[in-house]
Amino acid sequence: MPSPPAARREAKPGRRLVAVLVTYTWRKEGQFFPVYEGRNLIGLGDECDIRVPEDAALRPIHAIVAFQDSFFAGDIAGEGVEVNGVTLRRQIIGVANHSRIRTASTEWLLAIVDPALL
């Protein structure tokens, strides 16, 4: 039986799309998740903006990707998040376009969208 699809929350009004997280960990054709201005929580919990039910190693709230003038990513659960090869525990650091992020068993690529180019 196939696993349920990954869940995405709709953007809150007024939050612009600023990036996407892309993963090929769970599906060979890939999956993408929108990243909006402000905080974007990653985990299994209902309060998360990005939920990946295929990754049983994720915590209810595992990690964050945020944008407020610049991009940040980090670990919330204390379980560890890897950003460009650096393991973070309860830390948040700046990230850039094409940063590689690993949360539990899921590997991500951050692709930043610049609305000013449109």
C-alpha positions in Angstrom: 0.0 0.0 0.0 1.5 3.4 -1.0 2.3 5.9 1.8 0.0 8.9 2.2 1.1 12.0 0.3 3.1 14.6 2.1 1.0 17.4 3.5 1.3 21.1 2.7 -0.5 23.9 4.5 -2.0 26.8 2.6 -0.2 30.1 3.0 -1.6 32.5 5.5 -2.9 35.6 3.8 -0.3 38.2 3.1 2.7 35.8 3.2 4.6 35.7 -0.1 6.2 32.6 -1.5 9.9 33.0 -1.2 11.4 29.6 -1.8 10.7 25.9 -2.2 12.2 22.9 -0.5 12.8 20.0 -2.9 13.4 16.4 -1.9 13.9 13.1 -3.8 14.2 11.1 -0.6 10.8 9.5 -0.7 9.7 9.6 -4.3 11.9 9.2 -7.3 10.0 11.9 -9.2 10.6 14.3 -6.3 8.5 16.4 -4.1 8.4 20.1 -3.4 7.1 22.2 -0.6 6.4 26.0 -0.6 8.3 28.2 1.8 6.6 31.4 2.7 7.7 34.6 4.5 8.1 34.2 8.2 8.5 30.8 9.9 7.9 27.4 8.2 7.9 24.5 10.6 8.9 21.0 9.4 7.8 17.9 11.2 4.9 15.4 11.7 2.6 17.6 13.8 -0.5 19.3 12.6 0.9 22.7 13.4 3.7 22.2 10.9 3.7 23.9 7.6 5.7 21.1 5.9 4.7 17.6 7.0 6.4 14.5 5.7 4.6 11.4 7.0 7.0 9.1 5.1 9.7 10.1 7.5 8.9 8.4 10.8 12.1 9.7 12.4 10.8 13.3 12.3 9.6 14.8 15.6 6.2 16.6 15.8 8.1 19.9 15.4 11.6 19.0 14.1 13.0 22.0 12.3 12.4 25.5 10.9 13.1 27.3 7.7 12.4 31.0 8.0 12.6 34.2 5.9 12.7 37.7 7.4 15.0 39.8 5.2 17.2 36.7 4.9 16.9 33.0 5.1 17.5 30.8 8.2 17.3 27.1 9.0 17.7 25.1 12.1 16.9 22.5 14.7 14.0 22.9 17.1 13.6 19.4 18.5 17.2 18.9 19.6 17.4 15.8 17.4 19.8 17.5 15.0 19.4 19.1 11.6 22.3 19.1 9.1 22.8 22.3 7.0 25.5 22.1 4.3 27.3 19.4 6.2 27.2 21.1 9.6 25.1 19.4 12.3 23.0 21.8 14.4 21.3 21.1 17.7 18.9 23.7 18.9 20.6 26.2 16.7 19.5 28.3 13.7 21.9 29.6 11.1 21.7 31.6 7.9 21.3 29.7 4.6 21.5 30.6 1.0 20.1 29.5 -2.4 20.9 25.8 -3.0 21.6 25.0 0.6 21.4 21.3 1.5 19.3 20.5 4.6 18.7 17.2 6.3 15.9 16.7 8.8 15.8 13.1 10.2 15.9 10.9 7.1 14.8 13.6 4.6 17.3 15.4 2.5 16.3 18.8 1.1 17.5 21.4 -1.4 16.4 25.0 -0.7 15.6 26.8 -4.0 15.0 30.5 -3.4 12.5 32.5 -5.5 13.2 36.2 -6.0 9.8 37.9 -6.6 11.7 41.1 -7.5 12.8 39.4 -10.8 9.2 39.2 -12.0 
